[in-house]
Amino acid sequence: MKVAVVGATGLVGGTMLKILEEHRLPVTELIPVATEKSVGKAVIFKGLRYPVVTAATALEKQPDLALFSAGGATSLALAPTFAEQGCRVIDNSSAWRMHPDIKLVVPEVNGNVVTAQDMIIANPNCSTIQMVLVLNPLHRRYHIKRVVVSTYQAVSGTGQKGVEELMNQRNGGGGQGVYPHRIDLNVIPHIDSFTANGYTKEEMKMVLETCKIMGDDSLKVTATTVRVPVLTGHSESVNIEFCNEFDEQEVMALLADAPGLVLVDNTANNQYPMPLDCAGRDEVLVGRIRRDYSQPNSMNCWIVGDNLRKGAATNAVQIAKLLYSKGFIK
Ligand SMILES: NC(=O)c1ccc[n+]([C@@H]2O[C@H](COP(=O)([O-])OP(=O)(O)OC[C@H]3O[C@@H](n4cnc5c(N)ncnc54)[C@H](OP(=O)(O)O)[C@@H]3O)[C@@H](O)[C@H]2O)c1
């Protein structure tokens, strides 16, 4: 399998390379793609050195699969060209996620929707992926009415420049204006740009993508997305209201059994999910499960996932494995 990684010099692209190695897809040739300024650099994959090329050069090599993590504009411009050549595209940007003809996939939740006709498949927003892993088994059992989520998102979610901004400020330097305010020693309730309804685009991604992935437009979701001075690992406080009565012990059992999740809920021993514990892991951690006594049929939980792994690269590689297992990539 010839695999192009578009954005291979970026944070998600670099993680993509690691995960492609770990997940043992039969990659016979890697084609790392970045901008003109990175041509001349190289990446190491399975012990071999691969030179970085432009997208035009990559197209000439006729890849079977392209994993895109190079921003929305690049995906909008280039994904169709790769797809027209018969290359399966899995796109990490927000460019194609809400397009009515493009599937938005978290394999554990809706992997069944993928067909041989899907040449471009969208990878959801990082915060949405980790939340739907928890919502899905609970929705199947108790039917969710409403979700209220507040996020605590790491700076690596902004890419390499977000990490540099935090570390520069921590080391006494100034910022480059990556965020509208200082991020070190601060918390910024503003991710992506504001929309006319007062919510940010990141918040609206969580609302709209959750319904699309879960295949249920009746789900009510409201979100507040917040940037915090954490390097890797997004955290979420999630309040869930069910249509039906639920049982806390059964919720714990359902989540402990759900694919892609690890239940970390032992408050007697101060054990609950934290970003430092999830960074570098493919699984999403869930804990602090407790009844919400302020209204019927409601509970709270705390969800933490590695935004570069399950929030981006791991999910994309899992989609690639799904396509391969169905015989859609030779
Ligand atoms: N970070 C996360 O947690 C996360 C999670 C989910 C989705 N995503 C999405 O993934 C994408 C990349 O994010 P990132 O965090 O990895 O950003 P990043 O660290 O800034 O990396 C961006 C990468 O894209 C490449 N690139 C930019 N324009 C290009 C073009 N026209 N042609 C080819 N390559 C181009 C860059 O190449 P150069 O090095 O040559 O500039 C670099 O390799 C974004 O769409 C982002 O929304 C990120």
The ligand as a Tripos MOL2 file, in Angstrom:
@<TRIPOS>MOLECULE
LIG
   48    52     1     0     0
SMALL
NO_CHARGES

@<TRIPOS>ATOM
      1 N1         -3.5710   19.2020   16.4950 N.am      1 LIG1
      2 C1         -4.6720   18.5240   16.7540 C.2       1 LIG1
      3 O1         -4.9410   18.0900   17.8880 O.2       1 LIG1
      4 C2         -5.6500   18.2230   15.6390 C.ar      1 LIG1
      5 C3         -6.6880   17.3570   15.9070 C.ar      1 LIG1
      6 C4         -7.6030   17.0670   14.8890 C.ar      1 LIG1
      7 C5         -7.4300   17.6450   13.6600 C.ar      1 LIG1
      8 N2         -6.3960   18.4920   13.4200 N.ar      1 LIG1
      9 C6         -6.2700   19.0650   12.0790 C.3       1 LIG1
     10 O2         -5.1090   18.5510   11.4380 O.3       1 LIG1
     11 C7         -4.5380   19.5420   10.5920 C.3       1 LIG1
     12 C8         -3.0700   19.7480   10.9340 C.3       1 LIG1
     13 O3         -2.9250   20.0670   12.2860 O.3       1 LIG1
     14 P1         -1.5160   20.0650   13.0380 P.3       1 LIG1
     15 O4         -1.8620   20.2860   14.4570 O.co2     1 LIG1
     16 O5         -0.6820   18.8840   12.6710 O.co2     1 LIG1
     17 O6         -0.8470   21.4040   12.4110 O.3       1 LIG1
     18 P2          0.7040   21.7800   12.2140 P.3       1 LIG1
     19 O7          1.5460   21.1940   13.2770 O.co2     1 LIG1
     20 O8          0.6920   23.2630   12.0460 O.co2     1 LIG1
     21 O9          1.0970   21.0910   10.8020 O.3       1 LIG1
     22 C9          0.5560   21.4980    9.5550 C.3       1 LIG1
     23 C10         1.1350   20.6080    8.4530 C.3       1 LIG1
     24 O10         0.4530   20.8840    7.2280 O.3       1 LIG1
     25 C11         1.4390   21.1170    6.2040 C.3       1 LIG1
     26 N3          0.8520   21.9880    5.1760 N.ar      1 LIG1
     27 C12         0.2870   23.1940    5.3290 C.ar      1 LIG1
     28 N4         -0.1540   23.6620    4.1290 N.ar      1 LIG1
     29 C13         0.1520   22.7140    3.2120 C.ar      1 LIG1
     30 C14        -0.0170   22.5980    1.8010 C.ar      1 LIG1
     31 N5         -0.6020   23.5710    1.0900 N.pl3     1 LIG1
     32 N6          0.4150   21.4770    1.1670 N.ar      1 LIG1
     33 C15         1.0200   20.4820    1.8670 C.ar      1 LIG1
     34 N7          1.2200   20.5330    3.2130 N.ar      1 LIG1
     35 C16         0.7940   21.6400    3.8760 C.ar      1 LIG1
     36 C17         2.5960   21.7560    6.9670 C.3       1 LIG1
     37 O11         3.7840   21.7000    6.2000 O.3       1 LIG1
     38 P3          5.0570   22.6670    6.5080 P.3       1 LIG1
     39 O12         5.7530   22.0670    7.7000 O.co2     1 LIG1
     40 O13         5.8550   22.5750    5.2680 O.co2     1 LIG1
     41 O14         4.4860   24.0320    6.7780 O.co2     1 LIG1
     42 C18         2.6180   20.8220    8.1830 C.3       1 LIG1
     43 O15         3.1980   19.5750    7.8200 O.3       1 LIG1
     44 C19        -5.4240   20.7870   10.7400 C.3       1 LIG1
     45 O16        -6.3840   20.7610    9.6980 O.3       1 LIG1
     46 C20        -6.0890   20.5720   12.0720 C.3       1 LIG1
     47 O17        -7.3420   21.2320   12.1550 O.3       1 LIG1
     48 C21        -5.4870   18.7910   14.3780 C.ar      1 LIG1
@<TRIPOS>BOND
     1     1     2 1
     2     2     3 2
     3     2     4 1
     4     4     5 ar
     5     4    48 ar
     6     5     6 ar
     7     6     7 ar
     8     7     8 ar
     9     8     9 1
    10     8    48 ar
    11     9    10 1
    12     9    46 1
    13    10    11 1
    14    11    12 1
    15    11    44 1
    16    12    13 1
    17    13    14 1
    18    14    15 2
    19    14    16 1
    20    14    17 1
    21    17    18 1
    22    18    19 2
    23    18    20 1
    24    18    21 1
    25    21    22 1
    26    22    23 1
    27    23    24 1
    28    23    42 1
    29    24    25 1
    30    25    26 1
    31    25    36 1
    32    26    27 ar
    33    26    35 ar
    34    27    28 ar
    35    28    29 ar
    36    29    30 ar
    37    29    35 ar
    38    30    31 1
    39    30    32 ar
    40    32    33 ar
    41    33    34 ar
    42    34    35 ar
    43    36    37 1
    44    36    42 1
    45    37    38 1
    46    38    39 2
    47    38    40 1
    48    38    41 1
    49    42    43 1
    50    44    45 1
    51    44    46 1
    52    46    47 1
@<TRIPOS>SUBSTRUCTURE
     1 LIG1         1 GROUP 0 **** ****
